[in-house]
């Protein structure tokens, strides 16, 4: 259903950073001199082949911004002896070298060439004592999913939002939710990347499709973009659809525990509703904080009787971004995140 991008995931570690060198050291008559000799190169990635892992050919393209008489690519695998191949001039200052990797392992390489005065120059400087390196092998690391389970949700707030932090070392192909009502058939919907590693979306459903007392079961699944399409998922979570409540409503049973629910809608613009349950009378505090942890709004600060409550937060005077809201009462404290998009 969702797009799958077939790419190779590179496990790439440079011993010496690649890039533009304003000075390259050269070894001439047993002396080390520093001379201006700019060179830029595109490092060889620790590549991954789906069917035959790490079996070349591998191509290295470099640019040497000066006149040279010969260029050699020197390389090795693990602790094996150095091997080399002459590089070919592809026009102007551009050179290309091709060699073959032979299975998973650690590979090292450096460039060696002669300038117009037949002086030996290496990149990186100090080779072979210093050299570029990369790890060649498959990536089998699964995405990491962090999610705060959704609490019981009033029907009036349906469809509620699902949010998760997902990290993939090779990047992510897609993140989605599989869910169902009671023992019905599973549905699914895609989570959208709203910022950084955060993925958010609302259930693909309407209030007419659910009833008070229904159980919603769901799990979050993520797949990366490596050639192995590594995939992982959360546990199967569940929550109840509960009676809609108003501010300081005493209708229905007294809540059994303190609960702070995810605001709805989320993301929102500019008004959203926050619901919470108070099982014991006491002073209730509900405050809004910005991404830096600064208090920006106090919604509630008064004694409340046991019951279920809802409070609207109007963010008309606030800028787009991530905000947090904290509920505190009788030693209970909980924090949730919401996103304002204007």
URBEL-V438006 format. One line per field, one symbol per residue. phi: phi as a letter, one per 20 degrees, with the letter a starting at -180 (. if undefined). psi: psi as a letter, one per 30 degrees, with the letter a starting at -180 (. if undefined). burial: 1 if it has 24 or more other ideal C-beta (glycine too) atoms within 12 Angstrom, else 0. A space follows every 50 residues. Layout:
phi: ???
psi: ???
burial: ???
//
This chain:
phi: .dfdeeceeeeccefcgepedeccecdblmcdddcfbfbcbeffffecdf ecgmdgfcdddccdeaecebccedbbdldfffcbbfedfdpmeeccccbd fcnfqedcbbdcbdefdmeecccfgnfefcbfbbddrfeceffdddbegf egcggfefeeedcbdcccfdndeacbcdbbeldfffdbbeeefealdecb adgebcffeccfnfdddbbdcccedffelgcbbefeebbeedffcdfled fnffgebfbdeffbfbfcaddcdddbdcebfrfdcccdcefenefdadec bafcfgrdcbcededgedegqeccccdcalnebbccdbcecd
psi: elkjkjlkkkjjjkekklakkfkkkkjkhgkklkkkikkkljkkljlkke eikhjalkkkklkjhlklfkkkjkllkbgllkllkklkkgkbgklkkklk lilkakklllkklkafghkkkljlkgkgeklkllkklkjgkllkkkkjkk lkkkeffkklkkklkkkkfglkelklkkllkbgakklllkkkjfkbgkkk llkillfffllkflkkkllkkkkaglffhkklllljlllkklkklakhkg kalkkflkkklklkljlljgklkkklkjfkklkkkjlklafggkkfkjek ilkklkaklkkkjjhegllkaklkkkkkkhfkkkklklkkj.
burial: 00000001111101010100100111100000001010111011111110 00110001111111010101111111100000001010000000111010 10010111111111100011111110110011111111100110101011 11111111111111110101111111111110000001111101001111 11111000010001111111111111111111110010111111101010 00001001111111111100011111110000011111100000001011 000101111111101001001111111110010101111100
//
